[in-house]
């Protein structure tokens, strides 16, 4: 049984990950930013512990980790997106995207490091996106943050491997979460048709990939694209 910390765990991919790891008997703590009712529902359903934490706030992150026993698996899933033309993107939106999507990983990894180093073991899983690999029109800022996640993952894998810590990344394609709420049914159907497996992904598709990476002892620095072949 492992101690698992999942950021952004109250909805979507994060909630599926909480459900998946709790179901196999792990002790799970998950962070959420604002939606207390959703967090409470996930906690009641899974037995996991919900902690309100803005991952871009170093004080909040440090306080959250003080409530958690030595972590074995850290899943850095918290993320936000903003769409729009680059010349119309507000500077504060650019900054907020990087604060949550990239700085949030840095702060959580830093907070988990004492436990990982004491045990000379640990698994860190980050969450990027196919847009971080191929880019997306009208999502330049989001794509940039997710590209940064990939680079950070590879760098950390090299840096932390000698200390027994593995670092891998899941790169989802089109996944049916709140982030897809801006797409109408026709667009979602079109995206599914562009995907070789003929459907869009589900949060549990990503949670299963996270579980694999948490157990794959000879895998580190890997970017596991889970997109049904969308980005081929």
Wavefront OBJ file of the C-alpha trace (Angstrom):
o trace
v 0.000 0.000 0.000
v 1.378 3.378 -1.043
v 0.855 6.933 0.130
v -0.383 8.800 -2.954
v -0.781 12.551 -3.432
v -2.830 13.759 -6.412
v -3.184 17.441 -7.252
v -6.326 18.674 -8.975
v -8.223 15.671 -7.661
v -11.776 16.933 -7.358
v -12.816 16.517 -10.986
v -11.944 15.038 -14.357
v -8.689 13.143 -14.696
v -7.689 13.862 -11.116
v -10.910 12.458 -9.694
v -10.514 9.309 -11.801
v -6.970 8.922 -10.488
v -8.181 9.285 -6.897
v -10.762 6.588 -7.565
v -8.271 4.269 -9.276
v -5.543 4.438 -6.632
v -7.959 4.307 -3.698
v -9.642 1.234 -5.190
v -6.389 -0.699 -5.133
v -5.945 -0.003 -1.415
v -3.587 2.971 -1.435
v -3.875 5.816 1.050
v -4.771 8.818 -1.090
v -4.656 12.529 -0.403
v -5.833 14.918 -3.074
v -5.642 18.675 -3.486
v -8.423 20.859 -4.787
v -8.542 24.601 -5.373
v -12.118 25.801 -4.842
v -14.898 23.276 -5.457
v -15.439 22.035 -1.921
v -18.672 20.176 -2.681
v -17.054 18.192 -5.493
v -14.041 17.437 -3.314
v -16.256 16.263 -0.478
v -18.160 13.966 -2.845
v -14.961 12.366 -4.141
v -13.644 11.947 -0.603
v -16.852 10.270 0.545
v -16.931 8.009 -2.486
v -13.317 6.842 -2.257
v -12.215 7.301 1.356
v -9.456 9.640 0.186
v -8.572 12.793 2.109
v -9.274 16.156 0.456
v -6.999 19.133 1.157
v -7.737 22.596 -0.153
v -4.522 23.880 -1.706
v -3.546 26.358 -4.391
v -0.552 24.604 -5.928
v 0.905 27.918 -7.109
v 1.219 29.130 -3.489
v 4.365 27.833 -1.797
v 2.995 28.442 1.707
v -0.194 26.501 0.933
v 1.744 23.618 -0.621
v 4.131 23.336 2.313
v 1.205 23.384 4.761
v -0.595 20.682 2.781
v 2.394 18.332 2.745
v 2.824 18.724 6.489
v -0.543 16.957 6.816
v 0.586 13.934 4.802
v 2.818 10.978 5.790
v 5.872 10.296 3.652
v 4.636 10.278 0.074
v 5.432 7.349 -2.253
v 3.646 8.516 -5.423
v 3.128 12.140 -6.422
v 0.766 12.833 -9.328
v 0.965 16.439 -10.499
v -2.330 16.729 -12.328
v -3.599 20.227 -11.448
v -3.979 22.357 -14.556
v -6.007 25.084 -16.196
v -6.503 26.216 -19.778
v -7.297 29.469 -21.560
v -8.180 29.660 -25.243
v -7.881 32.620 -27.572
v -5.660 34.410 -30.036
v -2.228 35.247 -28.650
v -2.651 38.975 -29.314
v -5.850 38.933 -27.248
v -4.482 36.893 -24.344
v -4.254 38.881 -21.125
v -0.882 38.916 -19.416
v -2.441 37.815 -16.142
v -3.916 34.744 -17.890
v -0.479 33.835 -19.281
v 1.053 34.170 -15.822
v -1.706 32.185 -14.128
v -1.352 29.323 -16.610
v 2.350 29.022 -15.897
v 1.795 29.420 -12.148
v -0.621 26.486 -11.989
v 0.580 24.232 -14.804
v 4.345 24.529 -14.303
v 5.213 26.273 -11.029
v 2.676 24.055 -9.264
v 4.685 20.987 -10.244
v 7.933 22.556 -9.045
v 6.439 23.430 -5.651
v 4.860 20.012 -5.100
v 7.976 18.113 -6.167
v 10.083 20.283 -3.876
v 7.742 19.628 -0.953
v 7.770 15.866 -1.556
v 11.550 15.601 -1.951
v 12.481 15.125 1.752
v 10.315 11.966 1.935
v 11.596 10.644 -1.391
v 15.229 11.203 -0.424
v 14.815 9.583 3.012
v 13.495 6.420 1.360
v 15.694 6.616 -1.738
v 12.583 5.830 -3.771
v 9.511 7.440 -5.221
v 7.427 7.943 -8.339
v 6.474 11.334 -9.752
v 3.920 11.531 -12.560
v 3.259 14.777 -14.383
v 0.444 15.566 -16.793
v 1.145 17.274 -20.111
v -1.017 17.228 -23.254
v -0.654 16.381 -26.914
v -0.782 20.159 -27.412
v 2.487 20.296 -25.498
v 3.935 17.989 -28.141
v 2.431 19.392 -31.344
v 0.987 22.795 -30.350
v -2.558 24.045 -30.828
v -3.841 27.134 -32.595
v -5.537 29.550 -30.171
v -3.997 27.673 -27.241
v -0.448 29.005 -27.423
v -0.101 29.648 -23.698
v -1.580 26.286 -22.707
v 0.603 24.506 -25.265
v 3.662 26.331 -23.949
v 2.994 25.264 -20.376
v 2.485 21.660 -21.389
v 5.670 21.685 -23.452
v 7.437 22.984 -20.357
v 6.006 20.073 -18.352
v 7.575 17.622 -20.793
v 10.982 19.308 -20.567
v 10.739 19.456 -16.765
v 9.843 15.762 -16.598
v 12.880 14.716 -18.629
v 15.224 16.967 -16.664
v 13.922 15.696 -13.318
v 14.224 12.087 -14.454
v 17.929 12.643 -15.108
v 18.448 14.607 -11.895
v 16.518 12.369 -9.524
v 17.187 8.913 -10.991
v 20.411 8.413 -8.986
v 18.335 9.020 -5.840
v 15.940 6.205 -6.719
v 13.161 8.512 -7.870
v 11.399 7.928 -11.187
v 9.727 10.782 -13.077
v 7.321 10.167 -15.952
v 4.621 12.061 -17.808
v 1.179 11.230 -19.179
v 0.254 13.241 -22.273
v -3.519 13.038 -22.848
v -5.287 13.665 -26.114
v -8.933 14.722 -26.323
v -10.395 13.640 -22.978
v -14.039 14.174 -22.064
v -13.632 16.465 -19.061
v -14.736 19.996 -18.125
v -11.962 21.335 -20.360
v -13.968 20.081 -23.335
v -17.121 21.900 -22.226
v -16.430 24.640 -24.767
v -16.843 22.162 -27.650
v -20.276 21.321 -29.043
v -21.327 17.751 -29.828
v -20.541 18.131 -33.522
v -16.963 19.198 -32.768
v -16.447 16.373 -30.293
v -17.767 13.867 -32.822
v -15.407 15.279 -35.429
v -12.471 14.918 -33.042
v -13.460 11.319 -32.358
v -13.551 10.622 -36.088
v -10.010 12.017 -36.408
v -8.828 9.549 -33.755
v -7.741 6.119 -35.080
v -9.514 4.222 -32.278
v -12.734 6.056 -33.168
v -13.545 7.731 -29.876
v -12.446 10.428 -27.476
v -10.772 9.487 -24.242
v -12.153 9.230 -20.724
v -10.551 10.301 -17.440
v -10.183 6.651 -16.475
v -8.103 6.020 -19.617
v -5.564 8.461 -18.168
v -5.846 7.132 -14.622
v -4.967 3.646 -15.865
v -1.878 5.036 -17.603
v -0.878 6.749 -14.363
v -1.216 3.467 -12.506
v 1.059 1.773 -15.035
v 3.734 4.446 -14.695
v 3.542 4.255 -10.911
v 4.425 0.550 -11.094
v 6.883 0.470 -14.019
v 10.144 0.254 -12.095
v 12.416 0.407 -15.179
v 10.646 3.348 -16.811
v 11.682 6.951 -16.206
v 11.797 10.117 -18.284
v 9.047 8.688 -20.481
v 6.243 10.724 -22.085
v 3.328 8.318 -22.413
v 0.919 9.698 -24.999
v -2.616 8.503 -24.308
v -4.642 9.890 -27.194
v -6.031 6.973 -29.197
v -3.575 7.852 -31.942
v -4.939 11.396 -32.383
v -1.508 13.032 -32.768
v -0.020 10.457 -35.143
l 1 2 3 4 5 6 7 8 9 10 11 12 13 14 15 16 17 18 19 20 21 22 23 24 25 26 27 28 29 30 31 32 33 34 35 36 37 38 39 40 41 42 43 44 45 46 47 48 49 50 51 52 53 54 55 56 57 58 59 60 61 62 63 64 65 66 67 68 69 70 71 72 73 74 75 76 77 78 79 80 81 82 83 84 85 86 87 88 89 90 91 92 93 94 95 96 97 98 99 100 101 102 103 104 105 106 107 108 109 110 111 112 113 114 115 116 117 118 119 120 121 122 123 124 125 126 127 128 129 130 131 132 133 134 135 136 137 138 139 140 141 142 143 144 145 146 147 148 149 150 151 152 153 154 155 156 157 158 159 160 161 162 163 164 165 166 167 168 169 170 171 172 173 174 175 176 177 178 179 180 181 182 183 184 185 186 187 188 189 190 191 192 193 194 195 196 197 198 199 200 201 202 203 204 205 206 207 208 209 210 211 212 213 214 215 216 217 218 219 220 221 222 223 224 225 226 227 228 229 230 231 232
